[in-house]
Amino acid sequence: MKILLIVKSAVEVSAGLAFALFPSMLVSLLLGSPLDGPVGTVIGRIAGVALLTLGIACWLARNDGQSTGTTGLIVALLFYDAAVVLIFLLARLAVGLSGIGLWPGVVLHSGLGIWSFLCLRKFSRWPRLR
């Protein structure tokens, strides 16, 4: 789990900084179309800060072992990766958007999602819903 959290931290902090600083350029690389207007830029920067937050949470949890909090974080990351893959696929297949980074993004998030799933399965510490 530690290596997964370190890798996720690096990926999300890097993406978060890039989105916070250059939201239109990143969206253009992913989807082939830049953000339009100041509202899109603000939303892109908010997404960047959210990714930075995920990266910080991963970094801070990297030494927590198999705690319930770490397991919950990995479940949330699994959901995030699966949702991003679905959104990218819908963007391409339903809307026809595609930038040079779309398929690498699908592959990256698919791989991280599978890794998260395998870590959860290995340690079989799925949180109980109460």
MODELLER restraints for C-alpha pairs under 7 A, 6 or more apart:
rsr = mdl.restraints
at = mdl.atoms
rsr.add(forms.Gaussian(group=physical.xy_distance, feature=features.Distance(at['CA:1:A'], at['CA:119:A']), mean=6.25, stdev=0.5))
rsr.add(forms.Gaussian(group=physical.xy_distance, feature=features.Distance(at['CA:2:A'], at['CA:62:A']), mean=4.89, stdev=0.5))
rsr.add(forms.Gaussian(group=physical.xy_distance, feature=features.Distance(at['CA:2:A'], at['CA:63:A']), mean=6.43, stdev=0.5))
rsr.add(forms.Gaussian(group=physical.xy_distance, feature=features.Distance(at['CA:5:A'], at['CA:58:A']), mean=5.07, stdev=0.5))
rsr.add(forms.Gaussian(group=physical.xy_distance, feature=features.Distance(at['CA:5:A'], at['CA:59:A']), mean=6.43, stdev=0.5))
rsr.add(forms.Gaussian(group=physical.xy_distance, feature=features.Distance(at['CA:5:A'], at['CA:62:A']), mean=5.42, stdev=0.5))
rsr.add(forms.Gaussian(group=physical.xy_distance, feature=features.Distance(at['CA:6:A'], at['CA:58:A']), mean=6.73, stdev=0.5))
rsr.add(forms.Gaussian(group=physical.xy_distance, feature=features.Distance(at['CA:6:A'], at['CA:59:A']), mean=6.02, stdev=0.5))
rsr.add(forms.Gaussian(group=physical.xy_distance, feature=features.Distance(at['CA:6:A'], at['CA:62:A']), mean=6.37, stdev=0.5))
rsr.add(forms.Gaussian(group=physical.xy_distance, feature=features.Distance(at['CA:8:A'], at['CA:55:A']), mean=6.52, stdev=0.5))
rsr.add(forms.Gaussian(group=physical.xy_distance, feature=features.Distance(at['CA:8:A'], at['CA:58:A']), mean=6.61, stdev=0.5))
rsr.add(forms.Gaussian(group=physical.xy_distance, feature=features.Distance(at['CA:9:A'], at['CA:55:A']), mean=3.96, stdev=0.5))
rsr.add(forms.Gaussian(group=physical.xy_distance, feature=features.Distance(at['CA:9:A'], at['CA:56:A']), mean=6.45, stdev=0.5))
rsr.add(forms.Gaussian(group=physical.xy_distance, feature=features.Distance(at['CA:9:A'], at['CA:58:A']), mean=5.16, stdev=0.5))
rsr.add(forms.Gaussian(group=physical.xy_distance, feature=features.Distance(at['CA:9:A'], at['CA:59:A']), mean=5.46, stdev=0.5))
rsr.add(forms.Gaussian(group=physical.xy_distance, feature=features.Distance(at['CA:10:A'], at['CA:55:A']), mean=6.70, stdev=0.5))
rsr.add(forms.Gaussian(group=physical.xy_distance, feature=features.Distance(at['CA:12:A'], at['CA:51:A']), mean=5.27, stdev=0.5))
rsr.add(forms.Gaussian(group=physical.xy_distance, feature=features.Distance(at['CA:12:A'], at['CA:52:A']), mean=5.98, stdev=0.5))
rsr.add(forms.Gaussian(group=physical.xy_distance, feature=features.Distance(at['CA:12:A'], at['CA:54:A']), mean=6.43, stdev=0.5))
rsr.add(forms.Gaussian(group=physical.xy_distance, feature=features.Distance(at['CA:12:A'], at['CA:55:A']), mean=4.79, stdev=0.5))
rsr.add(forms.Gaussian(group=physical.xy_distance, feature=features.Distance(at['CA:13:A'], at['CA:51:A']), mean=6.39, stdev=0.5))
rsr.add(forms.Gaussian(group=physical.xy_distance, feature=features.Distance(at['CA:13:A'], at['CA:52:A']), mean=4.70, stdev=0.5))
rsr.add(forms.Gaussian(group=physical.xy_distance, feature=features.Distance(at['CA:13:A'], at['CA:55:A']), mean=4.87, stdev=0.5))
rsr.add(forms.Gaussian(group=physical.xy_distance, feature=features.Distance(at['CA:15:A'], at['CA:48:A']), mean=6.95, stdev=0.5))
rsr.add(forms.Gaussian(group=physical.xy_distance, feature=features.Distance(at['CA:15:A'], at['CA:51:A']), mean=6.79, stdev=0.5))
rsr.add(forms.Gaussian(group=physical.xy_distance, feature=features.Distance(at['CA:16:A'], at['CA:48:A']), mean=3.96, stdev=0.5))
rsr.add(forms.Gaussian(group=physical.xy_distance, feature=features.Distance(at['CA:16:A'], at['CA:49:A']), mean=5.84, stdev=0.5))
rsr.add(forms.Gaussian(group=physical.xy_distance, feature=features.Distance(at['CA:16:A'], at['CA:51:A']), mean=4.57, stdev=0.5))
rsr.add(forms.Gaussian(group=physical.xy_distance, feature=features.Distance(at['CA:16:A'], at['CA:52:A']), mean=4.63, stdev=0.5))
rsr.add(forms.Gaussian(group=physical.xy_distance, feature=features.Distance(at['CA:17:A'], at['CA:48:A']), mean=6.17, stdev=0.5))
rsr.add(forms.Gaussian(group=physical.xy_distance, feature=features.Distance(at['CA:17:A'], at['CA:52:A']), mean=6.74, stdev=0.5))
rsr.add(forms.Gaussian(group=physical.xy_distance, feature=features.Distance(at['CA:19:A'], at['CA:26:A']), mean=6.25, stdev=0.5))
rsr.add(forms.Gaussian(group=physical.xy_distance, feature=features.Distance(at['CA:19:A'], at['CA:44:A']), mean=6.13, stdev=0.5))
rsr.add(forms.Gaussian(group=physical.xy_distance, feature=features.Distance(at['CA:19:A'], at['CA:45:A']), mean=5.76, stdev=0.5))
rsr.add(forms.Gaussian(group=physical.xy_distance, feature=features.Distance(at['CA:19:A'], at['CA:47:A']), mean=6.96, stdev=0.5))
rsr.add(forms.Gaussian(group=physical.xy_distance, feature=features.Distance(at['CA:19:A'], at['CA:48:A']), mean=4.46, stdev=0.5))
rsr.add(forms.Gaussian(group=physical.xy_distance, feature=features.Distance(at['CA:20:A'], at['CA:44:A']), mean=6.78, stdev=0.5))
rsr.add(forms.Gaussian(group=physical.xy_distance, feature=features.Distance(at['CA:20:A'], at['CA:45:A']), mean=4.15, stdev=0.5))
rsr.add(forms.Gaussian(group=physical.xy_distance, feature=features.Distance(at['CA:20:A'], at['CA:48:A']), mean=4.45, stdev=0.5))
rsr.add(forms.Gaussian(group=physical.xy_distance, feature=features.Distance(at['CA:20:A'], at['CA:49:A']), mean=6.23, stdev=0.5))
rsr.add(forms.Gaussian(group=physical.xy_distance, feature=features.Distance(at['CA:23:A'], at['CA:41:A']), mean=5.94, stdev=0.5))
rsr.add(forms.Gaussian(group=physical.xy_distance, feature=features.Distance(at['CA:23:A'], at['CA:44:A']), mean=4.99, stdev=0.5))
rsr.add(forms.Gaussian(group=physical.xy_distance, feature=features.Distance(at['CA:23:A'], at['CA:45:A']), mean=6.06, stdev=0.5))
rsr.add(forms.Gaussian(group=physical.xy_distance, feature=features.Distance(at['CA:24:A'], at['CA:34:A']), mean=4.92, stdev=0.5))
rsr.add(forms.Gaussian(group=physical.xy_distance, feature=features.Distance(at['CA:24:A'], at['CA:35:A']), mean=4.82, stdev=0.5))
rsr.add(forms.Gaussian(group=physical.xy_distance, feature=features.Distance(at['CA:24:A'], at['CA:41:A']), mean=6.40, stdev=0.5))
rsr.add(forms.Gaussian(group=physical.xy_distance, feature=features.Distance(at['CA:25:A'], at['CA:34:A']), mean=6.30, stdev=0.5))
rsr.add(forms.Gaussian(group=physical.xy_distance, feature=features.Distance(at['CA:27:A'], at['CA:33:A']), mean=6.70, stdev=0.5))
rsr.add(forms.Gaussian(group=physical.xy_distance, feature=features.Distance(at['CA:27:A'], at['CA:34:A']), mean=5.74, stdev=0.5))
rsr.add(forms.Gaussian(group=physical.xy_distance, feature=features.Distance(at['CA:27:A'], at['CA:35:A']), mean=6.66, stdev=0.5))
rsr.add(forms.Gaussian(group=physical.xy_distance, feature=features.Distance(at['CA:28:A'], at['CA:34:A']), mean=4.36, stdev=0.5))
rsr.add(forms.Gaussian(group=physical.xy_distance, feature=features.Distance(at['CA:28:A'], at['CA:99:A']), mean=6.46, stdev=0.5))
rsr.add(forms.Gaussian(group=physical.xy_distance, feature=features.Distance(at['CA:29:A'], at['CA:99:A']), mean=4.99, stdev=0.5))
rsr.add(forms.Gaussian(group=physical.xy_distance, feature=features.Distance(at['CA:29:A'], at['CA:100:A']), mean=5.62, stdev=0.5))
rsr.add(forms.Gaussian(group=physical.xy_distance, feature=features.Distance(at['CA:29:A'], at['CA:101:A']), mean=5.37, stdev=0.5))
rsr.add(forms.Gaussian(group=physical.xy_distance, feature=features.Distance(at['CA:30:A'], at['CA:98:A']), mean=6.59, stdev=0.5))
rsr.add(forms.Gaussian(group=physical.xy_distance, feature=features.Distance(at['CA:30:A'], at['CA:99:A']), mean=4.63, stdev=0.5))
rsr.add(forms.Gaussian(group=physical.xy_distance, feature=features.Distance(at['CA:30:A'], at['CA:100:A']), mean=6.21, stdev=0.5))
rsr.add(forms.Gaussian(group=physical.xy_distance, feature=features.Distance(at['CA:30:A'], at['CA:101:A']), mean=4.50, stdev=0.5))
rsr.add(forms.Gaussian(group=physical.xy_distance, feature=features.Distance(at['CA:30:A'], at['CA:102:A']), mean=4.60, stdev=0.5))
rsr.add(forms.Gaussian(group=physical.xy_distance, feature=features.Distance(at['CA:31:A'], at['CA:97:A']), mean=5.18, stdev=0.5))
rsr.add(forms.Gaussian(group=physical.xy_distance, feature=features.Distance(at['CA:31:A'], at['CA:98:A']), mean=4.46, stdev=0.5))
rsr.add(forms.Gaussian(group=physical.xy_distance, feature=features.Distance(at['CA:31:A'], at['CA:99:A']), mean=4.36, stdev=0.5))
rsr.add(forms.Gaussian(group=physical.xy_distance, feature=features.Distance(at['CA:31:A'], at['CA:102:A']), mean=6.26, stdev=0.5))
rsr.add(forms.Gaussian(group=physical.xy_distance, feature=features.Distance(at['CA:32:A'], at['CA:97:A']), mean=6.18, stdev=0.5))
rsr.add(forms.Gaussian(group=physical.xy_distance, feature=features.Distance(at['CA:32:A'], at['CA:98:A']), mean=5.07, stdev=0.5))
rsr.add(forms.Gaussian(group=physical.xy_distance, feature=features.Distance(at['CA:32:A'], at['CA:99:A']), mean=3.88, stdev=0.5))
rsr.add(forms.Gaussian(group=physical.xy_distance, feature=features.Distance(at['CA:35:A'], at['CA:41:A']), mean=6.40, stdev=0.5))
rsr.add(forms.Gaussian(group=physical.xy_distance, feature=features.Distance(at['CA:61:A'], at['CA:70:A']), mean=6.09, stdev=0.5))
rsr.add(forms.Gaussian(group=physical.xy_distance, feature=features.Distance(at['CA:64:A'], at['CA:70:A']), mean=6.55, stdev=0.5))
rsr.add(forms.Gaussian(group=physical.xy_distance, feature=features.Distance(at['CA:68:A'], at['CA:127:A']), mean=6.78, stdev=0.5))
rsr.add(forms.Gaussian(group=physical.xy_distance, feature=features.Distance(at['CA:71:A'], at['CA:125:A']), mean=6.53, stdev=0.5))
rsr.add(forms.Gaussian(group=physical.xy_distance, feature=features.Distance(at['CA:71:A'], at['CA:126:A']), mean=6.72, stdev=0.5))
rsr.add(forms.Gaussian(group=physical.xy_distance, feature=features.Distance(at['CA:71:A'], at['CA:127:A']), mean=6.98, stdev=0.5))
rsr.add(forms.Gaussian(group=physical.xy_distance, feature=features.Distance(at['CA:72:A'], at['CA:127:A']), mean=6.47, stdev=0.5))
rsr.add(forms.Gaussian(group=physical.xy_distance, feature=features.Distance(at['CA:74:A'], at['CA:116:A']), mean=6.18, stdev=0.5))
rsr.add(forms.Gaussian(group=physical.xy_distance, feature=features.Distance(at['CA:78:A'], at['CA:113:A']), mean=4.98, stdev=0.5))
rsr.add(forms.Gaussian(group=physical.xy_distance, feature=features.Distance(at['CA:78:A'], at['CA:116:A']), mean=5.74, stdev=0.5))
rsr.add(forms.Gaussian(group=physical.xy_distance, feature=features.Distance(at['CA:78:A'], at['CA:117:A']), mean=6.64, stdev=0.5))
rsr.add(forms.Gaussian(group=physical.xy_distance, feature=features.Distance(at['CA:81:A'], at['CA:109:A']), mean=5.07, stdev=0.5))
rsr.add(forms.Gaussian(group=physical.xy_distance, feature=features.Distance(at['CA:81:A'], at['CA:110:A']), mean=6.64, stdev=0.5))
rsr.add(forms.Gaussian(group=physical.xy_distance, feature=features.Distance(at['CA:81:A'], at['CA:112:A']), mean=6.85, stdev=0.5))
rsr.add(forms.Gaussian(group=physical.xy_distance, feature=features.Distance(at['CA:81:A'], at['CA:113:A']), mean=5.22, stdev=0.5))
rsr.add(forms.Gaussian(group=physical.xy_distance, feature=features.Distance(at['CA:82:A'], at['CA:110:A']), mean=6.95, stdev=0.5))
rsr.add(forms.Gaussian(group=physical.xy_distance, feature=features.Distance(at['CA:82:A'], at['CA:113:A']), mean=6.29, stdev=0.5))
rsr.add(forms.Gaussian(group=physical.xy_distance, feature=features.Distance(at['CA:85:A'], at['CA:106:A']), mean=5.26, stdev=0.5))
rsr.add(forms.Gaussian(group=physical.xy_distance, feature=features.Distance(at['CA:85:A'], at['CA:109:A']), mean=6.26, stdev=0.5))
rsr.add(forms.Gaussian(group=physical.xy_distance, feature=features.Distance(at['CA:85:A'], at['CA:110:A']), mean=6.54, stdev=0.5))
rsr.add(forms.Gaussian(group=physical.xy_distance, feature=features.Distance(at['CA:88:A'], at['CA:102:A']), mean=6.84, stdev=0.5))
rsr.add(forms.Gaussian(group=physical.xy_distance, feature=features.Distance(at['CA:88:A'], at['CA:106:A']), mean=6.69, stdev=0.5))
rsr.add(forms.Gaussian(group=physical.xy_distance, feature=features.Distance(at['CA:91:A'], at['CA:97:A']), mean=5.42, stdev=0.5))
rsr.add(forms.Gaussian(group=physical.xy_distance, feature=features.Distance(at['CA:92:A'], at['CA:98:A']), mean=5.73, stdev=0.5))
rsr.add(forms.Gaussian(group=physical.xy_distance, feature=features.Distance(at['CA:120:A'], at['CA:126:A']), mean=6.64, stdev=0.5))
